[in-house]
Amino acid sequence: MFHTAEPEDILKGKITDVYFERTLRILRAKGVNPLVRAEFIAKSLPERWPWGIFAGLEEVLYLLERLPIKLRAMREGSVFYPYEPIMEIEGRYQDFCVYETAILGLICQASGIATKAARFKNLADGRLVVSFGARRMHPVLAPMIERNAYIGGCDGVAVIKSGEIIGEDPMGTMPHALIICMGSTVEALKAYDEVLEPKFKRVALIDTFFDEKFEALNVAEALGEKLFAVRLDTPSSRRGDFYRILEEVRWELDLRGYRNVKIFVSGGIKEEDIPVLNPIVDAYGIGTAISNAPIIDYSMDIVEVEGRPIAKRGKWSGRKRVLRCEACGSRRTVPYSEDSLSCECGGRYEDLLIPVLDSGKYFIKRESPSEIRERVLKNTERLPLN
């Protein structure tokens, strides 16, 4: 058996820290069940990120739609900043107390992956970015990882099930295994071309046996105009100066009239590599850097009990509004009771925390992954990364 939870385990509240289960027993025994509001917030972001992408809401709604609670939240794919609440639950505490662990698990990892993907897409400056990292995580998590990589900005995913979830065909080239089994890169590429449908772009992996420059010329001569791209998955231990290797490949292809052949790189690519490689690279396959993205450390804290503002030390009590000016983009977090606010620029504020769920009734329509992705791309296009 796989060492993972079944969906029913999550829905039944079994994926919870045991102190919540014990808290529920105590509250029931004492007849204490206050109406509370609890908010989800991240005080800081990993690796000095200035902003994050909120992800995981769709799964949270699926979990909470069975409960007699109200939920306000930012839309999935929204940009948020430290100290801004991204969700608020209102309800009797006993009704949702055992779900805190699961809710945080659903949004912390999803938001970290989406944010990392958004950063890579921003750095790539219009170049193709594909999620290649599913193999680095437990297979049960692969569709979740790639779905959130996609909404964060990746142009495609590699896993078949992930493609079904996002409604897009998965992307892939060829593995080293095919080349080894066929005996040579050229033979593998010819077999790929003979067997697979024309809709699949012909991309040759060129670092299995020989120097990348010479293998690039071999596959270009073998496939001619059919060759769409060459991919270098060269491990860092054998790269030397990776940019110079790529520059040499590009030079030799161009010199022989193969300017149309694109260069696709993968294999341990990190954020700091992208600006260096952009001048010569057309597409990136990003694996571990996205699939193993640092989680966003949200916490859930009660901020109101029976209408009375109250919170633990280090937290701001009371219900809140998160506002963004539609004209200049400035943001404010204010008490919920404040209204009739206008920005200093004269623009109108919009509420980012909106009602999304009330005892199973939805107030927002279900958005496709591509719609969420478009929101992320639009809202992060000009944001600084540091």
Secondary structure, 3 states (H helix, E strand, C coil): CCCCCCHHHHHCCCCCCHHHHHHHHHHHHHCCCCEEEEEEECCCCHHHCCCEECCCHHHHHHHHCCCCCEEEECCCCCEECCCCCCEEEEEEHHHHHHHHHHHHHHHHHHHHHHHHHHHHHHHHCCCEEEECCHHHCCHHHHHHHHHHHHHHCCCEECCHHHHHHHCCCCCCCCCHHHHHHHCCHHHHHHHHHHHCCCCCCEEEECCCCCCHHHHHHHHHHHHHHHEEEEEECCCHHHCCCHHHHHHHHHHHHHHCCCCCCEEEEECCCCCCHHHHHCCCCCEEEECHHHHCCCCCCCEEEEEEECCEECCCCCCCCCCEEEEEECCCCCEEEEECCCCCCCCCCCCCEEECCEEEEECCEECCCCCCHHHHHHHHHHHHCCCCCC
